[in-house]
Amino acid sequence: MKARTISAATNATLSVYESGRHENTLAVVKISHPVIDGKDLVYQYKLIEGTMPKAGGATALFIDWIGVGGGVGPGFHGVGAGARGIGVRR
């Protein structure tokens, strides 16, 4: 099966468990050019902050997602209330 590509570029935080370390290793990356390759989703990345681990175990990638209004307002549900409220148009 041919890999399909999706165009996108955003920041993400990679959290990696490394045996023998008290806390997970964190790295902030800009991810782009995601490719679905079989059962894997593979990104190109540019390191923004932190260090990439040499090896690791359990890993999580937390991808930033900002809605219309910078995280509050129409199109972004359940976060922030402030003066504008959640999803309130004026």
C-alpha positions as CSV (number, residue, x, y, z in Angstrom):
1,M,0.0,0.0,0.0
2,K,1.3,3.4,-0.9
3,A,1.9,5.9,2.0
4,R,-0.4,8.9,2.0
5,T,0.9,12.4,3.0
6,I,-1.0,15.1,4.8
7,S,0.3,18.7,4.9
8,A,0.7,20.3,8.3
9,A,3.2,22.0,10.5
10,T,2.8,22.7,14.2
11,N,4.7,22.5,17.5
12,A,4.6,19.5,19.8
13,T,6.2,18.2,23.0
14,L,7.7,14.8,23.0
15,S,7.8,13.1,26.4
16,V,10.0,10.0,26.6
17,Y,10.6,7.6,29.5
18,E,14.2,6.6,29.9
19,S,15.2,3.8,32.2
20,G,17.2,5.0,35.2
21,R,16.0,8.7,35.0
22,H,13.7,10.2,37.7
23,E,11.7,12.3,35.2
24,N,10.7,11.9,31.5
25,T,12.9,13.6,28.9
26,L,11.0,16.4,27.2
27,A,11.7,18.0,23.9
28,V,9.7,20.7,22.0
29,V,9.7,20.1,18.3
30,K,8.1,21.6,15.2
31,I,6.6,18.7,13.3
32,S,5.8,18.7,9.6
33,H,5.2,16.5,6.6
34,P,3.3,13.7,8.4
35,V,3.2,10.5,6.5
36,I,1.0,7.5,7.2
37,D,3.2,4.5,6.5
38,G,1.3,1.3,7.2
39,K,0.4,1.4,10.9
40,D,2.9,4.2,11.6
41,L,2.6,8.0,11.5
42,V,6.0,9.5,10.8
43,Y,6.9,13.2,11.0
44,Q,9.9,15.3,10.0
45,Y,10.9,17.5,12.9
46,K,13.0,20.4,13.9
47,L,14.2,20.6,17.6
48,I,13.1,23.9,19.2
49,E,14.0,23.2,22.9
50,G,15.4,20.4,25.0
51,T,17.4,17.4,23.8
52,M,16.3,14.3,22.0
53,P,16.9,11.1,24.0
54,K,19.4,8.6,22.7
55,A,17.1,5.7,23.6
56,G,13.8,5.4,25.4
57,G,10.7,3.5,26.3
58,A,7.2,4.6,26.5
59,T,6.7,7.8,24.5
60,A,3.9,10.4,24.1
61,L,3.7,13.2,21.5
62,F,1.5,16.1,22.7
63,I,0.5,18.1,19.6
64,D,-0.5,21.8,20.0
65,W,-3.9,22.7,18.8
66,I,-5.1,26.3,19.0
67,G,-8.7,27.1,17.9
68,V,-10.2,30.2,16.5
69,G,-9.7,33.0,19.0
70,G,-6.3,31.8,20.3
71,G,-7.7,28.9,22.3
72,V,-11.0,30.4,23.4
73,G,-14.0,31.5,21.4
74,P,-15.9,30.1,18.5
75,G,-14.6,26.7,17.3
76,F,-12.8,25.9,20.6
77,H,-14.9,24.1,23.2
78,G,-14.3,23.6,26.9
79,V,-11.3,25.7,27.5
80,G,-11.2,29.2,29.0
81,A,-14.1,31.4,29.9
82,G,-12.8,34.9,30.5
83,A,-14.8,38.0,29.5
84,R,-15.7,36.5,26.1
85,G,-16.9,33.2,27.4
86,I,-16.7,29.9,25.6
87,G,-17.7,30.2,22.0
88,V,-19.5,33.5,22.4
89,R,-19.6,35.9,19.4
90,R,-20.1,39.6,19.9
